């Protein structure tokens, strides 16, 4: 068994996509391969087949290997709930909240969980392709590191470093990162990959020659900038809104702790939809459909929305016939009260919510993590998704549910009638705990039709994701020296 690690000079250098591409290339060769990320920090997570949660990037990489996501693929997940603290998830289950200093001290124990998962993957697969986190050259984080070179040294694996040339400074990033590593870590680096290159490669060749001479490390390849590539973002929101003349107007507020914003990728890509993310202090635009997204800190994010004028905006939006959909934390905000008596998401507190639906939510320390299937109550359309939430919601509004669970996907927290969410009597307001419910063409079309959009087209987000993985792998095979990669992956004689 051989492990190869991809590290980056910065966040968003291309580590996630490089791992996905390499996993698919190895899978194409008929090899048994699995992705792995020791530690991830992200508010976008996926529910696994073993009932845990991991970063969405590892779920995408699992798809590249044609595997079901498993908690061993990402044993440590950090979900920030403040600027200095995060929920710590180990092997898919919540360990508790820790501030940065406390977690730094805890890393020694966290490394045991990391190596335990890595060992299980070693025993089950021929190859493990590992993604680092951020940069290995963060001097203040070198002590007790488990995400980059600390893991590579413990697992005794080779490392490829990737840098993003599109942002400029690629040679400084690579040389500087290498120089800040220890001698043993420098020896572990087997080569570089340059990502997102635009233009004529001949103009880059002199720089590549200089880099190889300066570092005595090979450049394994230069990946081109792939325009229009759509894959799940690990955490960063897309910066650009999508304007389509005459499109159906969908508006989503960007919460400070927005979670699982990948829920909206199918909408963003829909040719009949004019999609807008509204950030702090942006003017609130007119809309046909407003979607309140999930949140890692729902009461704090609710107060943010109120301070930004969303309460008055929603009232006016509904008076003019607009539709409102709340997902997970957004569903909780649509109710009358949200209580956090045990400080699950920060300080102990409560809030009087928007009051658009008759229900109340209490946050508990028992998190629901389930893959679910069912049918919409308003159209009898099949839908599937996943639940990740700590809230328990009760009240009269749930007597008019939004989704019926199928018998094969009964939620442990479903109502006695096996239902989820709520929809108002006038069908203007709806809420659900289900993430990912827009990813299938049928469910997306049903939601748009409910909201008043008679779309002439459809979007199959799963097919788009699969096509993106294939495109990545094609570019990898065309641009990267696969013979050298395979030499790194072959066990020593």
Order of alpha helices (4+ residues) and beta strands (2+ residues): beta-alpha-beta-beta-beta-beta-alpha-beta-beta-beta-alpha-beta-alpha-beta-alpha-alpha-beta-alpha-beta-beta-beta-alpha-beta-beta-beta-alpha-alpha-beta-alpha-beta-beta-beta-beta-beta-beta-beta-beta-alpha-alpha-alpha
